[in-house]
């Protein structure tokens, strides 16, 4: 399953949470570790997904993208992991 990173970024910004604050919510040692996850350089760990869902008020199932992607999503696959 692919994680809906654009939704996570959008909701974090809507809630006005900083990268450092998100790292704190997830128990990460610094904002850089969170930033790398949010930008697709590292995957979110399974234990972090329920925290993201709760903190960002995103329904858990909405954190995931479907298996069928549009041509735009495939072309811009940097946005999904």
Backbone as a ProteinNet text record, in pm:
[ID]
protein_1_A
[PRIMARY]
XXXXXXXXXXXXXXXXXXXXXXXXXXXXXXXXXXXXXXXXXXXXXXXXXXXXXXXXXXXXXXXXXXXXXXXXXXXXXXXXX
[TERTIARY]
83.6	0	87	41.4	110.7	48.3	132.5	86.8	53.6	-55.2	-99.9	-23.7	99	184.6	129.8	75.5	21.4	-89	-171.9	-277.2	-217	-113.9	-47.5	12.5	81.6	142.5	34.6	-69.7	-177.6	-242.9	-271.8	-339.3	-247.5	-118.6	-23.4	-20	-15.7	-12.4	-143.6	-257.1	-386.3	-393.6	-331.9	-331.9	-220.8	-136.4	-25.1	75.9	98.4	199.2	332.2	436.7	569.7	623.2	728.1	797.8	847.2	902.3	952.8	841.6	724.7	611.6	564.6	561.6	521.9	622	749.4	852.1	828	792.8	764.3	644.1	537	419.3	455.2	546.6	582.6	696.7	749.8	859.4	992.2	1007.3	1133	1227.2	1354.8	1452	1466.7	1428.7	1439.1	1347.1	1327	1238.8	1285.8	1415.8	1471.2	1420.7	1407.9	1358.6	1213.9	1134.3	996	991.9	1068.9	1071.1	1102.7	1197.9	1236.1	1121.7	1039.7	923.1	816.8	788.2	683.7	716.9	843.2	886.2	922.8	895.1	911.1	1050.6	1144.3	1280.1	1287.6	1204.1	1188.9	1040.4	1006.2	866.4	826.2	700.1	646.2	639.2	673.2	663.5	517.6	484.7	345.5	292.7	375.4	329.9	307.2	361.6	345.3	214.6	161.2	41.1	-81.4	-109.2	-223.2	-206	-82.7	-54.9	-84	-37.6	-66.9	-216.9	-287.1	-432	-498.6	-457.8	-518.1	-479.9	-351.7	-302.5	-354.7	-354.6	-395.8	-545.4	-614.2	-758	-791.8	-716.3	-738.5	-788.9	-901.3	-944.5	-831.8	-808.6	-694.8	-689	-801.8	-803	-766.1	-786.8	-754.3	-604.4	-527	-381.7	-322.6	-401	-351.8	-413.8	-333.2	-380.5	-425.5	-518.5	-564.8	-455.4	-474.3	-377.1	-385.9	-496.7	-508.7	-473.5	-380	-330.2	-361.5	-384.6	-402.4	-265.8	-265.2	-139.2	-60.6	-129.5	-62.3	8.9	-57	4.7	125.7	117.1	230.1	346.2	315.3	418	486.4	411.1	463.6	483.5	535.9	542.7	634.7	700.3	779.5	689.7	564.4	473.9	419.9	442.5	391.9	506.2	490.6	592.7	527.3
-119.7	0	124.6	221.6	350.2	445.6	528.1	627.3	756.7	819.4	943.5	1061.7	1078.9	1184.6	1325.2	1354.2	1489.7	1524	1427.1	1450.3	1478.4	1405.4	1424.7	1564.7	1604.9	1738.3	1845.7	1830.9	1930.6	1944.4	1831.5	1836.3	1891.1	1858.1	1913.6	2065.6	2114.5	2259	2324.1	2259.5	2311.6	2323.9	2229.2	2229.2	2318.1	2369.7	2457.8	2388.7	2259.5	2185	2194.3	2224.3	2229.4	2087.8	2076.8	1948.9	1898.4	1987.8	1948.7	1898.6	1962.4	1919.6	1781.3	1756.1	1624.1	1517.5	1552.3	1458.7	1426.3	1527	1507.7	1413.3	1434.9	1347.7	1201.6	1180.3	1044.5	986	1064.8	1016	1009.8	1092.5	1096.7	1196.5	1176.3	1260.2	1400.4	1417.9	1551.9	1565.7	1689.6	1720	1662.7	1649.9	1596.4	1454.7	1376.6	1239.3	1238.6	1331.2	1341.3	1391.8	1495.2	1553.7	1447.4	1360.9	1255.1	1158.7	1133.8	1047	1118.4	1242.4	1317.9	1341.7	1346.6	1370.9	1243.3	1128.3	1001.3	944.9	1003.3	948.6	823.2	818.3	701.4	673.2	549.4	514.1	538.7	579.3	585	442.8	424.2	292.2	264.1	136.4	97.7	153.7	166	220.1	371.6	438	582.8	620.9	531.1	562.4	590.7	512.5	547.1	682.9	717.8	847.3	959.4	942.9	1041.7	1058.6	948.2	951.4	1031.5	1006.7	1074	1221.5	1250.4	1387.7	1477.5	1425.6	1505.3	1494.6	1411.9	1391.4	1348.2	1248.4	1186.5	1044.7	1005.4	866.4	771.7	668.6	578.9	529.1	485.3	432.2	537.7	664.1	771.1	796.7	739.2	753.4	674	583.8	495.2	528.9	516.5	533.7	398.9	399.8	275.3	218.1	97.6	31.3	81	144.1	195.9	344	380.4	517	580.1	707.3	779.4	798	835.6	859.1	971.3	1070.2	1180.8	1130.5	1045.8	992.2	906.2	828.8	745.4	833.7	935.7	1025.9	1100.5	1138.1	1214.8	1124.8	1005.9	907.9	947.4	1061.4	1108.2	1134.4	1165.1	1206.6	1088.1	967.5	850.3	755	681	579.8	443.8
0	0	0	-70.3	-76.9	24.9	84.8	181.8	108.3	147.9	85.5	147.4	102.7	158	134.3	16.2	-2.1	98.1	132.3	231.3	368.4	405.1	534.6	541.6	437.1	432.4	442.3	362.9	361.2	499	561.4	690.9	799.8	792.9	890	878.9	756.9	735.6	778.6	751.6	795.1	947.2	1015.6	1162.1	1218.7	1128.7	1166.4	1260.4	1234.4	1308.5	1234.1	1305.9	1246.4	1227.7	1149	1130.8	1266.5	1346.9	1478.7	1570.2	1564.1	1646.4	1603.9	1474.6	1426.1	1470.7	1466.9	1514.6	1661.6	1737.3	1880.2	1898.4	1822.1	1830.3	1803.1	1707.9	1668.1	1750.6	1842.9	1926.3	1853.6	1750.8	1675.7	1741.5	1725.6	1795.5	1737.2	1608.9	1549.9	1429.1	1389	1277.4	1145.5	1129.6	1006.1	979.7	1085.1	1068.9	1020.5	1072	1025.2	881	852.5	718.6	613.1	642.8	547.8	522.5	624	605	521.8	558.6	491.1	343.4	311.7	174	97.9	158.2	89.3	83.9	158.2	161	248.2	352.2	439	453.8	478.8	498.9	644.1	663.6	798	851.5	976.7	1038.7	1072.3	1079	1103.4	1234.6	1335.5	1464.5	1458.4	1357.2	1343.5	1273.7	1194	1116.3	1202.9	1307.9	1393.4	1462.8	1495.4	1557.9	1458.2	1335.3	1231	1213	1206.9	1190	1301.5	1422.8	1537.9	1544.1	1535.2	1548.6	1436.7	1315.4	1200.8	1170.7	1249.5	1232.2	1089.6	1044.7	914.4	940.9	883.5	899.9	856.8	936.7	913.8	769.4	714.9	577.3	474.1	505.6	411.7	401.3	492.5	485.9	369.2	313.4	208.5	74.1	-30.6	-167.7	-220.8	-312.6	-373.2	-462.7	-502.4	-589.8	-733.9	-770.5	-907	-906.5	-988.8	-993.6	-1128.2	-1126.1	-1251.4	-1316.9	-1443.4	-1513.1	-1446.5	-1393.8	-1324.5	-1200.6	-1121.8	-1001.4	-1035.5	-1141.1	-1181.5	-1227.9	-1304.5	-1354.5	-1240.5	-1140.5	-1026.6	-905.4	-925.3	-818.4	-702.1	-708.6	-594.8	-475.3	-499.7	-392.9	-312.5	-358.9	-286.9	-258.2	-149.1	-117.4	-113.7
[MASK]
+++++++++++++++++++++++++++++++++++++++++++++++++++++++++++++++++++++++++++++++++

